[in-house]
Amino acid sequence: MDEKKRKERGISLETPISDAVIDSLSAGDAILLSGWIFTGRDVALPKLVHLIEEGGLEEAGIDLEGSVIFHTAVSPAGVGPTSSNKFDIQSTIPALSKAGVKIHLGKGRLSPETIEALKEHNSIFAVIPPVTALLESKIIERKVVAFPEQGMEALHMLQVKEFPCIIAAAHGQAIYD
């Protein structure tokens, strides 16, 4: 398949994500993610940053190197992106990127400062269409990995197959500019 057709269909990516893969992506690229991804939002992401700051990731059994984080809660009704530009989510992106997260998934416009932090840590931001039924059909397995007391806002891991996304910010460029 030629490069143009591959990008139109979606570039297939498997977690964990390498720096070389990030280097090959551009704002506007369509991607199809497969593998394990983390989920979190307003409650779980700040707690995850606190674990990083306290050096507690290894003890918690969480490895963020090459990972993907989807800004969502996990409920019996399914998953859908939440606004990534809310303070409690956007403020975690620089620390999580520094800790190894390569792709942040959500929706909304990020600040220029956050886009610069993504660039600094060779991470990217991708938007997911808010189509819960489609996303639910792409989930193979789910499990709670931290903060179970937060219910659907706990930190989860989802095993996904061909999760559809569009790169919204990469290498200092954004589709919203």
Secondary structure, 3 states (H helix, E strand, C coil): CCHHHHHHHCEEEECCCCHHHHHHCCCCCEEEEEEEEEEECCCHHHHHHHHHHCCCHHHHCCCCCCEEEEECCCECCECCCCECCCHHHHCCHHHHHHCCEEEEEEECCCCHHHHHHHHHCCCEEEECCCCHHHHHHCEEEEEEEECHHHHHHCEEEEEEEEEEEEEEEECCEECCC
